Amino acid sequence: MENKKKSSILKRMNPYIVGFKLPFVIASMGAIISSIITVYGPTVLKNITEKITDGLQGNLDMTEIGRLATMLAILYGIGALIGYGQSFIVGTIVQRFSQLLRAGISQKINRLPLNYFDSHSQGDTLSRVTNDVDTTAQSLNQSLGTIVTAVMLLIGSVFMMFVTSVTMAWTAIGSVLIGFVISMVIMISSQKFFKAQQANLAAISGFVEETYTGHHVVTNYNAVEESKIAFENLNGNLYNSMWKSQFISGIMMPLMIFVGNFGYVMVCVVGAILTLNGDARLKL
């Protein structure tokens, strides 16, 4: 039954994303073009460096260097404009999707029977409209715009690495795979903490909303101390789950930096060995 619910999520979200398919395709095309420019730019920069190096031994062709530099500046300028347009489109899509999602939740709440509100706290319902939708929008805003760019950059970078040197390409890919495996293990283990964080956030929001709404009832029936104890328990649960989830989320960036530095060191070591052996562009 759980798998059925999971498989139907995209179908239930389909009414909210129907009008965004064409803008998303346009944003994806912009991401592809921007990625191609990003991958091709270092090649032009390499040609400029080679022209300058050759010119130090003879006549320096400033005309050709200027042409290459102008082309590089134009390419990066076009890439920056396309990247800005892509970010603007993706941001608009995400915020518009959030608006439609909140409207859909509001319509759903108006159709719910009264026994639903008897079995669910008001704070839990409000948390679904505010916190959960905000979390979804934030996640989409951070990942939706970069996933296409990241995939294209990965494909282009791997292609250029294999063109340059197969040995060094496998060295870089091996170090990245190590970080990928570690990241997957951390992400899988952290999912339960993020789920607990959202559940505890909904629980404490519901308790606070109901307590302040029924403040006179709590006071008249001498339930102040009891409410404080209940709030401290809910607050402690939220603190524990949020601390664990944020801690695991916080170690991802230092881990990625370590993996990047590790890959950089490995490429330098392997490249130095190939250079000492007189074959820096070895192809297996």
N, C-alpha and C positions, 0 to 999 in steps of 0.2 A: 504493500500500500504506500509505503514511503517512497519507493522508487517511482511509482506512478505519479505521485505529487511532484517529485523532482523533475520528471520528464515533461510535465505539463506547465512548468513555469514559463517557458518561452511562449507557449501558446496563449497563456493568460496575459502575457505582456505584449502580445502582438498588436492589440488595438492601440497601444500607446506609442508604438514605434513605426506604424505604417507610413506616416508622412515624413519620416526622417531617413528613408533608405537612399534617396537621391542625394541629399546633402552629405550623407556619410560616404557614399561612393566618391563624390567630389573631393571630400577631405582625404579619403584614402589615396586618390590619384595624386593629390598635392603632396601627401606624405611620401609616395613613391618617387616623385620627381625630386623632392627635397633630399631624399636619401641617396638618389643617384648622384646628385650634385655634391653631396657630402663625401661620397666614396671617390668620385672622380677628381675632386679638388686637390688632394695630395699628389696625384699623378702630374697635374700641371705644375704644382710647386716643385716636384722632383725635376721636371724639365727645366724650370728656371734655375734651379741649383746647378744642374749639369751645364747649362749654358754659361753660368758665371764661372764655374770651375774650369771649363774649357777655355774661357776667355782669359783667365789668369796665365795661361801658357801661350797665348797668342793674342789675336785681335778680339776685343770684347764686342760682341754684336748687341749693342744697346737697343737697336730697333726690334729685334726678335724678343729680347727680354721684356721690353716695354709692351709688346703685343701680348705676350703670355701673361704678364702681370695684369694688363687691362682685362683680358679674358677671365682671369681668376677672380678679379674684383667683381666683374659683371655676374659671374656664376654664383658667387657667394651672396651678392645683392639679391639676385632672383630667388635663391634658396631661402634667404631671410624673409622676403615678402611672402613667398608661398607658405613658409612655416607659420608666419603670423596669420595668414588667411585660414590655414588649417586649424590653428588653435581657436580662432574666433568662431569658426563653424562648429567645431566640436563642443566648445563651451555653450554656444547657443542651443545645440541639440540637447545637451545634458540638462540645462536649466528648463528648457521647454518640456522635456520628458518628466522632470520632477514636478512641474506645474500640473501636467495632465495626470500624473500618478496621484498627487494629492487630491485633485478633483474627483478621480475615480474612487479613492478611499472614502471621501466625503459622501459620495452617492451611495457607496456600499453601506456605510454606517446608517444612513437614513432608511435603508431597506431592512436592517437587522431587526429581529424581534426583540421584545423587551427582556426576555429571559437571558439574552446574551449579556446585557449590561448588569444583570443581577449576578452573573457568574464571572464577570471580568471587571476589574477596577477601572475607573475612569482614567487614571494615570497611564495604565497599560495601553488603553485605546489612544490617548494623546501621544504616547511615545511612538506608536506605530506611524502616526501622521507626521510627527516632527523628527524625532531622533533617527528612526529607521530610514525614512526617506532621505534625510540629510546624509546619512552614512552611505546610502546607495549612490546618491548624486556625487558625493566626494570621491568614492571609489571609481565611478565611471569617468569623472573629470580627470582623475590622475592616470587612469590606465587606457581609456578608450582612445585618447589622442596620441598616445605613444606606442601602442601595440603594433600598429601598422608600420610606423617609422622604425621601431626596434627590429621587427622582422626583416624589413628591407635592408636596414643597415647590417644586420647579421648575415644575410645572404650575400650582399655586396662585399662586405669585409672578408668573409670566408673565401669568396671567389678571388679577390685581389691577393689574399695571403697565399693561396695555392699557386697563383700566377707568379708571385715573387719567389717563394721557396716552399716546397712541399714539406720538408723536414721541420722548418720553423712553424709552419701552419699547424701541423699535428701537435707540436709542442704547446702552442697557444690554446688549441682546442682541448687538449688533455687537462691543462690547468683550469680551464673554464668549466669543464665537466665535473671536476672535483667540487668547485663552488656550487654548481647547479644541484648536485646530489645533496650537499649539506643544506642548501636553501630549501629543497623540497622536504627534507626531514623536519626542518624547523617549522615550515608552513603547515605541514600536516599536524604536527603536535600542538600548534598554537591555535588551531581552529576552535577547539573546545573552550579556550579561554575567551576568545572574542564572542562566541555565542553566549557564554555565561555573563560577559560584560553587558551585552544588550539586554539579556533577561533581568539582570540585577538593576540596570538602569531603569527599565520599565517598572520594576517592582517598587523602587524607591520613589519614582515619579508619581506612581499611583498612591502610595502611602502619604506623601507630602500633600498631594492635591486633596485627598479625602480628609486628612487631618485638619488642614486649614479651612476647608469648606465646612466641616463639622466642628469647628473650634469650640463653640459654645457647648456642644454636646460633650466633648472631651473634658471640658472644664467642669461642667455641672455634675458629671458622674465620677469626678476625681480620677480620671484616667491619664493624667498628665505624665506621671512617672512611668506608667506602663507604655505610653506612647513614646517616651524618650528611650526606653529600653528597646522597644521594637525598632525605632529609627536607628539606634546605634548598631543593632544587629544587621539591618539592611545596609547601612552605610559601610559597615565592616566588610560585608560580602562584596559590595561594589568596589571597595578599595582593593581587596585581594584579587578579584578577577581583573580589574583594570590595571593593577600594578603588574600582574603576570603578563597580560596581553601587550601592554605598552613596553615592558622590558624585552619581550621576545621581538616585538616590532622594532625596538631601538637597536638591537644587536645586529639587525640585518645589514644596515649601512656599514658599520665597521667590518663586518664579515666580508661584504663585497669589496671594500677597500683592500682588505688583506688578500683576497683572492686575486684582485687586479695587480697588486704589487708582487704577489707570488708569480703570476703569469709573466709579468714584466721581467722579473729576475731570471726566470727560466728561459725566456726568449733571448735575453742578453747572454746568458751562459752558453746556450746552444749556438747562437750566432757567433760568439767569440771562438768557440771550438771550430766551427765551420770556416771562419776566417783564418784561423791559425793553420788549418789544413789546406788552405788555398782554394776552397770551393764554397764560397758564401751563398751561392745560388744553387745548391744541390737539389736535384729533383730525383726522387726515388721511382 
